[in-house]
């Protein structure tokens, strides 16, 4: 993985990796990754507990949260103040749930705006992200939230053809770059961008860091890793 990432950004090590744990779901594997220098992780709401118990210092929740998950997240943040935990919002409703939980526990919660760049599973349309950013920024009710950046999962980028994957990444990451500019025009500094399904994580990184040269920390968080499977092995030989 270090070799693949450094093929795009030489000398970067694991700086651009937010290692998703949804495939291995293993404290043992996580400890190995931490030992070898991986610092950032991504997880579903069901997997956050073992990451916190292992003692990782940076965790991103993979989806916008329902009310009971937002409450549970706020509890964990209070219990583990040494860990940076980042959530996601893709609508005003998501923001209200998260902010209400934060208020009840007397904390602030960092979050990324979840943007739909073509997969159509979660996320706000890119041209509406700046409106959501303004809504959070101007709302007293949502004052316990701190928008830190953008999340975009391009799960639709799954072609077996590398050229087609590159083209899909170019289109999706153009939307991310445009969205970044519009959110910053709304008055919110985009500090972090998290992108990348398993087939598209390298071209995504290349597009944002090399082509667009975005002024933000770019992380890729593909899910089928550490353990690979035969489908991806056929689609992406040598990975």
LOSE-592023 format. One record per residue: residue number from 1; x, y, z of N, C-alpha, C in turn. Coordinates in Angstrom, 2 decimals. Example, Ala and Ser with C-alpha at 12.3 -4.5 7.8 and 13.67 -1.06 7.14 Angstrom:
<rs>
- 1/13.19/-5.69/7.80/12.30/-4.50/7.80/13.20/-3.30/7.80
- 2/12.85/-2.25/7.08/13.67/-1.06/7.14/12.90/0.03/7.87
</rs>
This chain:
<rs>
- 1/0.82/-1.21/0.00/0.00/0.00/0.00/0.86/1.26/0.00
- 2/1.92/1.22/0.78/2.83/2.37/0.76/3.38/2.60/-0.65
- 3/3.76/1.52/-1.31/4.30/1.63/-2.67/3.27/2.23/-3.62
- 4/2.03/1.78/-3.53/0.99/2.31/-4.42/0.75/3.81/-4.16
- 5/0.65/4.18/-2.90/0.41/5.58/-2.57/1.59/6.46/-3.01
- 6/2.81/5.95/-2.82/3.97/6.75/-3.19/4.21/6.79/-4.69
- 7/3.53/5.93/-5.45/3.59/6.05/-6.91/2.88/7.32/-7.38
- 8/1.99/7.84/-6.54/1.28/9.09/-6.85/1.95/10.27/-6.17
- 9/2.26/10.11/-4.88/2.90/11.19/-4.11/4.18/10.64/-3.51
- 10/5.31/10.76/-4.20/6.56/10.17/-3.71/6.91/10.63/-2.29
- 11/7.34/9.66/-1.48/7.79/9.96/-0.13/6.68/10.22/0.87
- 12/5.41/9.99/0.47/4.30/10.36/1.34/3.97/9.30/2.38
- 13/4.51/8.09/2.23/4.20/7.04/3.18/2.70/6.78/3.25
- 14/2.15/6.79/4.47/0.72/6.58/4.65/-0.02/7.88/4.93
- 15/0.59/9.01/4.59/-0.01/10.31/4.90/-1.38/10.48/4.26
- 16/-1.62/9.84/3.10/-2.89/10.02/2.39/-3.84/8.83/2.57
- 17/-3.61/8.01/3.57/-4.44/6.83/3.78/-5.30/6.98/5.03
- 18/-6.61/6.79/4.87/-7.52/6.61/6.00/-8.03/5.18/5.88
- 19/-7.39/4.27/6.55/-7.59/2.84/6.32/-8.98/2.39/6.79
- 20/-9.82/1.99/5.84/-11.17/1.51/6.17/-11.07/0.12/6.80
- 21/-11.84/-0.10/7.86/-11.76/-1.38/8.57/-12.95/-2.29/8.28
- 22/-13.83/-1.90/7.36/-15.09/-2.64/7.21/-14.91/-4.06/6.70
- 23/-13.79/-4.36/6.01/-13.58/-5.71/5.51/-12.95/-6.60/6.57
- 24/-11.90/-6.13/7.22/-11.23/-7.02/8.18/-11.87/-6.99/9.57
- 25/-12.42/-5.84/10.00/-13.11/-5.74/11.30/-12.29/-6.36/12.43
- 26/-11.02/-6.07/12.47/-10.11/-6.79/13.35/-9.22/-5.85/14.14
- 27/-9.29/-5.96/15.47/-8.35/-5.21/16.32/-6.92/-5.65/16.07
- 28/-6.72/-6.94/15.82/-5.38/-7.48/15.57/-4.77/-6.85/14.33
- 29/-5.53/-6.82/13.23/-5.04/-6.20/12.00/-4.78/-4.71/12.23
- 30/-5.67/-4.05/12.95/-5.50/-2.62/13.20/-4.22/-2.33/13.95
- 31/-3.90/-3.16/14.93/-2.65/-2.96/15.67/-1.43/-3.10/14.76
- 32/-1.50/-4.04/13.83/-0.39/-4.20/12.86/-0.24/-2.94/12.02
- 33/-1.36/-2.40/11.55/-1.31/-1.19/10.73/-0.73/-0.02/11.53
- 34/-1.19/0.14/12.76/-0.67/1.22/13.60/0.83/1.05/13.82
- 35/1.27/-0.18/14.07/2.69/-0.46/14.28/3.53/-0.04/13.08
- 36/2.96/-0.16/11.88/3.70/0.16/10.66/3.46/1.59/10.18
- 37/2.79/2.40/11.00/2.72/3.82/10.69/1.42/4.35/10.17
- 38/0.37/3.52/10.07/-0.95/4.02/9.66/-1.58/4.73/10.85
- 39/-2.03/5.96/10.66/-2.55/6.76/11.77/-4.04/7.05/11.66
- 40/-4.60/7.06/10.45/-6.00/7.45/10.27/-6.83/6.25/9.83
- 41/-8.05/6.17/10.35/-8.92/5.04/10.06/-10.34/5.51/9.76
- 42/-11.05/4.68/9.02/-12.45/4.94/8.69/-13.25/3.70/9.07
- 43/-14.47/3.91/9.56/-15.25/2.76/10.02/-16.74/3.04/9.93
- 44/-17.53/1.97/9.97/-18.97/2.10/10.13/-19.26/2.37/11.61
- 45/-20.48/2.81/11.94/-20.79/3.04/13.35/-20.63/1.79/14.21
- 46/-20.77/0.62/13.63/-20.67/-0.62/14.40/-19.23/-0.99/14.73
- 47/-18.27/-0.39/14.07/-16.87/-0.77/14.23/-16.05/0.21/15.06
- 48/-16.67/1.31/15.49/-15.87/2.34/16.15/-15.32/1.87/17.50
- 49/-16.05/1.00/18.20/-15.62/0.64/19.56/-14.26/-0.04/19.57
- 50/-14.03/-0.99/18.66/-12.74/-1.68/18.72/-11.60/-0.76/18.31
- 51/-11.87/0.21/17.44/-10.82/1.17/17.09/-10.45/2.03/18.30
- 52/-11.45/2.47/19.04/-11.18/3.26/20.22/-10.46/2.44/21.28
- 53/-10.83/1.19/21.40/-10.17/0.32/22.39/-8.71/0.06/22.01
- 54/-8.43/-0.06/20.71/-7.05/-0.22/20.25/-6.24/1.04/20.53
- 55/-6.90/2.19/20.53/-6.22/3.44/20.83/-5.81/4.26/19.62
- 56/-6.48/4.04/18.47/-6.15/4.85/17.30/-6.52/6.30/17.59
- 57/-5.85/7.22/16.92/-5.96/8.64/17.25/-6.82/9.44/16.28
- 58/-7.24/8.81/15.17/-8.01/9.56/14.17/-9.01/8.61/13.52
- 59/-10.30/8.87/13.70/-11.36/8.00/13.18/-12.39/8.82/12.43
- 60/-12.75/8.37/11.22/-13.82/8.97/10.44/-14.97/7.99/10.35
- 61/-16.19/8.44/10.68/-17.38/7.62/10.51/-17.78/7.61/9.04
- 62/-18.12/6.43/8.53/-18.28/6.25/7.09/-19.60/6.76/6.53
- 63/-20.60/6.98/7.36/-21.92/7.39/6.86/-22.50/8.50/7.73
- 64/-23.39/9.32/7.16/-24.21/10.18/8.02/-25.01/9.32/9.00
- 65/-25.31/9.87/10.18/-25.81/9.05/11.27/-27.29/9.24/11.56
- 66/-27.95/8.14/11.93/-29.27/8.21/12.52/-29.16/8.77/13.93
- 67/-30.29/9.13/14.52/-30.26/9.81/15.81/-29.59/8.97/16.89
- 68/-29.92/7.66/16.97/-29.34/6.84/18.03/-27.84/6.63/17.81
- 69/-27.40/6.60/16.55/-25.96/6.49/16.29/-25.24/7.79/16.63
- 70/-25.89/8.92/16.38/-25.29/10.21/16.74/-25.12/10.31/18.24
- 71/-26.12/9.85/18.99/-26.03/9.86/20.45/-24.88/8.98/20.93
- 72/-24.78/7.81/20.35/-23.72/6.88/20.74/-22.35/7.45/20.40
- 73/-22.26/8.11/19.25/-20.99/8.72/18.87/-20.59/9.80/19.86
- 74/-21.53/10.65/20.25/-21.22/11.70/21.21/-20.73/11.11/22.53
- 75/-21.34/10.02/22.96/-20.89/9.35/24.18/-19.44/8.87/24.04
- 76/-19.12/8.30/22.88/-17.76/7.79/22.68/-16.74/8.94/22.64
- 77/-17.12/10.06/22.07/-16.21/11.20/22.02/-15.89/11.68/23.43
- 78/-16.90/11.72/24.28/-16.69/12.11/25.67/-15.77/11.11/26.37
- 79/-15.98/9.83/26.09/-15.20/8.78/26.75/-13.76/8.70/26.24
- 80/-13.52/9.17/25.01/-12.19/9.04/24.41/-11.73/10.40/23.86
- 81/-11.48/11.36/24.73/-11.10/12.70/24.26/-9.75/12.74/23.55
- 82/-8.95/11.68/23.70/-7.64/11.65/23.06/-7.72/11.32/21.56
- 83/-8.88/10.89/21.09/-9.05/10.50/19.69/-9.82/11.56/18.92
- 84/-9.31/11.94/17.77/-10.03/12.84/16.88/-11.07/12.02/16.12
- 85/-12.34/12.32/16.35/-13.43/11.61/15.69/-14.17/12.59/14.78
- 86/-14.36/12.20/13.52/-15.03/13.05/12.53/-16.25/12.33/12.01
- 87/-17.37/13.03/11.96/-18.62/12.47/11.45/-18.91/13.06/10.06
- 88/-20.06/12.69/9.51/-20.49/13.19/8.21/-21.91/13.74/8.28
- 89/-22.18/14.73/7.44/-23.54/15.21/7.23/-23.78/15.34/5.74
- 90/-24.98/14.95/5.31/-25.35/15.09/3.91/-26.63/15.87/3.73
- 91/-27.16/16.42/4.83/-28.40/17.18/4.79/-28.54/17.98/6.07
- 92/-29.48/18.89/6.08/-29.78/19.66/7.29/-30.25/18.71/8.40
- 93/-31.02/17.70/8.06/-31.51/16.74/9.06/-30.34/16.03/9.74
- 94/-29.37/15.58/8.95/-28.20/14.94/9.54/-27.50/15.89/10.52
- 95/-27.37/17.15/10.11/-26.69/18.13/10.95/-27.46/18.35/12.25
- 96/-28.78/18.40/12.17/-29.59/18.62/13.37/-29.45/17.46/14.35
- 97/-29.45/16.23/13.84/-29.28/15.06/14.72/-27.93/15.10/15.43
- 98/-26.90/15.39/14.68/-25.55/15.39/15.23/-25.37/16.52/16.23
- 99/-25.90/17.70/15.89/-25.77/18.85/16.78/-26.54/18.65/18.08
- 100/-27.71/18.03/17.99/-28.50/17.77/19.20/-27.75/16.85/20.15
- 101/-27.13/15.81/19.61/-26.35/14.89/20.44/-25.15/15.61/21.05
- 102/-24.50/16.45/20.27/-23.34/17.20/20.76/-23.75/18.13/21.91
- 103/-24.88/18.81/21.77/-25.35/19.71/22.83/-25.64/18.95/24.12
- 104/-26.28/17.79/24.00/-26.62/17.02/25.19/-25.38/16.59/25.97
- 105/-24.26/16.42/25.25/-23.04/15.96/25.91/-22.02/17.08/26.11
- 106/-22.38/18.30/25.75/-21.52/19.44/25.98/-20.24/19.44/25.18
- 107/-20.31/18.99/23.93/-19.10/18.89/23.11/-19.34/19.54/21.75
- 108/-18.27/19.68/21.00/-18.34/20.03/19.59/-17.93/18.82/18.77
- 109/-18.51/18.66/17.58/-18.20/17.52/16.73/-17.74/18.01/15.37
- 110/-16.55/17.54/14.96/-16.05/17.81/13.62/-16.84/16.98/12.61
- 111/-17.09/17.54/11.44/-17.81/16.77/10.42/-17.35/17.17/9.02
- 112/-17.57/16.25/8.10/-17.35/16.48/6.67/-18.70/16.50/5.98
- 113/-18.84/17.30/4.95/-20.05/17.28/4.13/-19.93/16.12/3.14
- 114/-20.89/15.21/3.20/-20.92/14.05/2.31/-21.53/14.46/0.98
- 115/-20.77/14.29/-0.10/-21.17/14.76/-1.42/-21.35/13.57/-2.37
- 116/-22.44/13.56/-3.10/-22.71/12.51/-4.08/-22.04/12.88/-5.41
- 117/-21.02/12.11/-5.81/-20.32/12.40/-7.06/-20.64/11.38/-8.14
- 118/-21.75/10.62/-7.95/-22.16/9.70/-9.01/-22.63/8.34/-8.56
- 119/-22.36/7.97/-7.30/-22.76/6.64/-6.82/-24.23/6.61/-6.41
- 120/-24.75/7.73/-5.96/-26.17/7.90/-5.61/-26.61/7.01/-4.45
- 121/-25.71/6.81/-3.50/-26.09/6.07/-2.29/-26.34/7.02/-1.14
- 122/-25.39/7.88/-0.85/-25.56/8.91/0.16/-24.96/10.20/-0.39
- 123/-25.23/11.29/0.29/-24.57/12.55/-0.06/-25.48/13.56/-0.72
- 124/-25.13/14.82/-0.50/-25.82/15.92/-1.12/-25.26/16.17/-2.51
- 125/-26.05/16.75/-3.39/-25.55/17.10/-4.70/-24.46/18.17/-4.56
- 126/-23.39/18.06/-5.34/-22.26/18.97/-5.15/-22.62/20.44/-5.21
- 127/-23.56/20.80/-6.08/-23.90/22.23/-6.20/-24.75/22.74/-5.04
- 128/-25.18/21.84/-4.14/-25.95/22.25/-2.97/-25.11/22.23/-1.69
- 129/-23.89/21.75/-1.79/-23.05/21.62/-0.59/-22.77/22.97/0.05
- 130/-22.57/24.00/-0.76/-22.28/25.31/-0.18/-23.48/25.86/0.58
- 131/-24.71/25.54/0.12/-25.91/25.96/0.85/-25.97/25.29/2.22
- 132/-25.63/23.99/2.26/-25.60/23.30/3.54/-24.52/23.88/4.44
- 133/-23.38/24.20/3.87/-22.30/24.82/4.66/-22.76/26.15/5.26
- 134/-23.42/26.97/4.47/-23.91/28.26/4.98/-24.96/28.05/6.06
- 135/-25.80/27.05/5.87/-26.84/26.76/6.86/-26.23/26.42/8.21
- 136/-25.20/25.59/8.20/-24.54/25.22/9.45/-23.81/26.42/10.05
- 137/-23.14/27.17/9.20/-22.33/28.29/9.67/-23.18/29.38/10.31
- 138/-24.40/29.57/9.79/-25.24/30.68/10.26/-26.22/30.29/11.35
- 139/-26.31/29.00/11.68/-27.35/28.52/12.60/-26.83/28.42/14.02
- 140/-27.51/29.07/14.93/-27.18/28.94/16.35/-27.44/27.51/16.83
- 141/-28.50/26.91/16.30/-28.87/25.55/16.68/-27.78/24.54/16.33
- 142/-27.04/24.82/15.25/-26.00/23.91/14.77/-24.60/24.35/15.16
- 143/-24.52/25.24/16.14/-23.24/25.82/16.52/-22.25/24.84/17.13
- 144/-22.72/23.65/17.51/-21.81/22.64/18.08/-21.12/21.80/17.01
- 145/-21.39/22.09/15.73/-20.75/21.38/14.64/-19.64/22.23/14.03
- 146/-18.56/21.58/13.63/-17.45/22.24/12.95/-17.20/21.52/11.63
- 147/-17.54/22.16/10.53/-17.31/21.56/9.22/-15.82/21.67/8.88
- 148/-15.20/20.53/8.64/-13.77/20.49/8.36/-13.45/20.18/6.91
- 149/-14.44/19.71/6.13/-14.12/19.38/4.75/-15.21/18.60/4.05
- 150/-14.79/17.73/3.14/-15.70/17.06/2.21/-15.38/15.57/2.16
- 151/-16.43/14.77/2.09/-16.29/13.33/1.85/-17.03/12.99/0.56
- 152/-16.43/12.13/-0.27/-17.08/11.72/-1.52/-16.67/10.29/-1.85
- 153/-17.65/9.40/-1.84/-17.40/7.99/-2.15/-17.84/7.72/-3.59
- 154/-16.90/7.32/-4.43/-17.20/7.06/-5.84/-17.34/5.56/-6.09
- 155/-18.30/4.94/-5.42/-18.49/3.50/-5.57/-18.91/3.07/-6.95
- 156/-19.35/4.02/-7.78/-19.75/3.69/-9.15/-18.54/3.49/-10.06
- 157/-17.36/3.85/-9.59/-16.14/3.70/-10.41/-15.63/2.27/-10.26
- 158/-16.14/1.37/-11.07/-15.84/-0.05/-10.88/-15.54/-0.79/-12.19
- 159/-15.18/-0.07/-13.22/-14.90/-0.70/-14.49/-13.64/-1.57/-14.41
- 160/-13.61/-2.70/-15.14/-12.38/-3.49/-15.22/-11.32/-2.85/-16.10
- 161/-11.68/-1.79/-16.83/-10.76/-1.11/-17.74/-10.08/0.05/-17.01
- 162/-8.75/0.02/-16.84/-8.06/1.11/-16.13/-8.32/2.48/-16.73
- 163/-8.41/2.56/-18.06/-8.64/3.87/-18.69/-10.02/4.40/-18.33
- 164/-11.00/3.50/-18.26/-12.34/3.91/-17.88/-12.38/4.35/-16.42
- 165/-11.63/3.66/-15.56/-11.57/4.08/-14.15/-10.93/5.46/-14.03
- 166/-9.88/5.69/-14.80/-9.24/7.00/-14.77/-10.21/8.10/-15.21
- 167/-10.99/7.82/-16.26/-11.94/8.81/-16.77/-13.04/9.08/-15.75
- 168/-13.52/8.03/-15.10/-14.55/8.20/-14.08/-14.01/9.00/-12.90
- 169/-12.78/8.70/-12.48/-12.16/9.45/-11.39/-12.00/10.92/-11.76
- 170/-11.63/11.17/-13.01/-11.44/12.56/-13.44/-12.74/13.35/-13.31
- 171/-13.84/12.72/-13.74/-15.14/13.40/-13.67/-15.58/13.59/-12.21
- 172/-15.46/12.54/-11.40/-15.91/12.62/-10.01/-15.07/13.60/-9.20
- 173/-13.77/13.58/-9.39/-12.91/14.48/-8.61/-12.99/15.92/-9.10
- 174/-13.39/16.12/-10.35/-13.68/17.49/-10.79/-14.84/18.05/-9.97
- 175/-15.84/17.21/-9.71/-16.96/17.64/-8.88/-16.50/17.97/-7.47
- 176/-15.59/17.15/-6.95/-15.06/17.41/-5.61/-14.29/18.73/-5.58
- 177/-13.46/18.96/-6.57/-12.68/20.20/-6.63/-13.59/21.42/-6.75
- 178/-14.62/21.32/-7.60/-15.57/22.42/-7.75/-16.32/22.66/-6.44
- 179/-16.72/21.57/-5.79/-17.42/21.66/-4.52/-16.55/22.31/-3.45
- 180/-15.28/21.96/-3.45/-14.34/22.56/-2.49/-14.31/24.07/-2.64
- 181/-14.25/24.52/-3.88/-14.21/25.97/-4.11/-15.51/26.64/-3.66
- 182/-16.64/26.00/-3.91/-17.91/26.62/-3.54/-18.12/26.64/-2.03
- 183/-17.69/25.59/-1.33/-17.80/25.58/0.12/-16.88/26.63/0.74
- 184/-15.69/26.78/0.20/-14.79/27.80/0.73/-15.32/29.20/0.43
- 185/-16.01/29.37/-0.69/-16.63/30.65/-1.00/-17.76/30.97/-0.02
- 186/-18.32/29.92/0.60/-19.37/30.11/1.61/-18.80/30.48/2.96
- 187/-17.47/30.49/3.08/-16.84/30.93/4.31/-16.29/29.84/5.19
- 188/-16.20/28.62/4.67/-15.70/27.49/5.45/-14.43/26.95/4.81
- 189/-13.38/26.93/5.57/-12.10/26.39/5.09/-12.18/24.87/4.96
- 190/-11.91/24.35/3.77/-11.87/22.91/3.56/-10.49/22.41/3.94
- 191/-10.39/21.80/5.11/-9.12/21.32/5.61/-8.82/19.90/5.15
- 192/-9.87/19.11/4.93/-9.68/17.69/4.65/-10.68/17.22/3.60
- 193/-10.22/16.38/2.69/-11.06/15.75/1.68/-10.80/14.24/1.76
- 194/-11.87/13.46/1.92/-11.74/12.00/1.99/-12.53/11.40/0.84
- 195/-11.85/10.60/0.01/-12.46/10.04/-1.20/-11.99/8.60/-1.40
- 196/-12.58/7.93/-2.39/-11.96/6.71/-2.89/-12.64/5.41/-2.56
- 197/-13.31/4.81/-3.55/-13.66/3.41/-3.46/-12.44/2.57/-3.82
- 198/-12.57/1.26/-3.68/-11.40/0.40/-3.91/-10.84/0.48/-5.33
- 199/-11.66/0.44/-6.39/-11.07/0.53/-7.73/-10.50/1.90/-8.08
- 200/-11.03/2.96/-7.46/-10.66/4.30/-7.91/-9.76/5.10/-7.01
- 201/-9.25/4.48/-5.93/-8.57/5.31/-4.94/-7.29/5.96/-5.47
- 202/-6.51/5.25/-6.31/-5.28/5.85/-6.81/-5.54/6.96/-7.83
- 203/-6.39/6.76/-8.84/-6.68/7.89/-9.72/-7.36/9.05/-9.00
- 204/-8.18/8.76/-7.98/-8.76/9.85/-7.19/-7.68/10.69/-6.54
- 205/-6.72/10.02/-5.90/-5.62/10.72/-5.25/-4.83/11.54/-6.27
- 206/-4.56/10.93/-7.41/-3.80/11.61/-8.46/-4.53/12.87/-8.95
- 207/-5.83/12.75/-9.16/-6.60/13.88/-9.65/-6.56/15.06/-8.67
- 208/-6.78/14.78/-7.40/-6.89/15.87/-6.43/-5.54/16.46/-6.06
- 209/-4.52/15.60/-5.87/-3.23/16.09/-5.39/-2.36/16.59/-6.53
- 210/-2.34/15.86/-7.65/-1.43/16.20/-8.75/-2.08/17.13/-9.75
- 211/-3.30/16.81/-10.17/-3.94/17.61/-11.21/-4.56/18.90/-10.65
- 212/-5.38/18.77/-9.61/-6.06/19.95/-9.07/-5.23/20.67/-8.02
- 213/-4.28/19.97/-7.41/-3.44/20.56/-6.38/-4.28/21.27/-5.31
- 214/-5.27/20.56/-4.80/-6.15/21.16/-3.80/-5.37/21.48/-2.53
- 215/-5.74/22.57/-1.91/-5.07/23.02/-0.69/-5.80/22.43/0.52
- 216/-5.75/21.12/0.63/-6.40/20.40/1.73/-5.69/19.07/1.90
- 217/-5.83/18.48/3.07/-5.34/17.12/3.27/-6.26/16.16/2.53
- 218/-5.72/15.41/1.59/-6.50/14.44/0.82/-6.21/13.04/1.35
- 219/-7.28/12.33/1.72/-7.14/10.96/2.19/-7.99/10.04/1.32
- 220/-7.48/8.83/1.07/-8.25/7.81/0.37/-8.62/6.71/1.37
- 221/-9.82/6.17/1.21/-10.35/5.29/2.26/-11.08/4.09/1.68
- 222/-10.48/3.45/0.70/-11.10/2.30/0.06/-11.36/1.18/1.07
- 223/-12.41/0.41/0.81/-12.89/-0.52/1.82/-12.39/-1.95/1.74
- 224/-12.11/-2.45/0.54/-11.69/-3.85/0.42/-10.18/-3.95/0.59
- 225/-9.76/-3.86/1.83/-8.37/-3.83/2.22/-8.37/-3.92/3.74
- 226/-7.62/-4.71/4.36/-6.38/-5.38/4.01/-6.64/-6.63/3.15
- 227/-7.75/-7.31/3.39/-8.03/-8.54/2.65/-8.65/-8.21/1.31
- 228/-8.05/-8.74/0.26/-8.49/-8.54/-1.13/-9.48/-9.65/-1.47
- 229/-10.04/-9.69/-2.67/-10.87/-10.82/-3.07/-10.68/-11.10/-4.56
- 230/-11.23/-12.20/-5.02/-10.97/-12.65/-6.39/-11.54/-11.68/-7.42
- 231/-12.64/-11.01/-7.09/-13.23/-10.05/-8.03/-12.26/-8.91/-8.31
- 232/-11.71/-8.32/-7.23/-10.77/-7.22/-7.40/-9.45/-7.71/-7.99
- 233/-9.03/-8.92/-7.64/-7.79/-9.45/-8.19/-7.87/-9.58/-9.71
- 234/-9.06/-9.98/-10.20/-9.26/-10.05/-11.66/-9.37/-8.67/-12.29
- 235/-10.02/-7.77/-11.59/-10.25/-6.43/-12.12/-9.00/-5.57/-12.08
- 236/-8.18/-5.76/-11.06/-7.01/-4.92/-10.84/-5.81/-5.79/-10.55
- 237/-5.32/-6.55/-11.52/-4.17/-7.46/-11.28/-2.94/-6.69/-10.82
- 238/-2.26/-7.28/-9.84/-1.05/-6.67/-9.33/-1.25/-5.79/-8.11
- 239/-2.50/-5.55/-7.73/-2.76/-4.71/-6.56/-2.67/-5.53/-5.28
</rs>
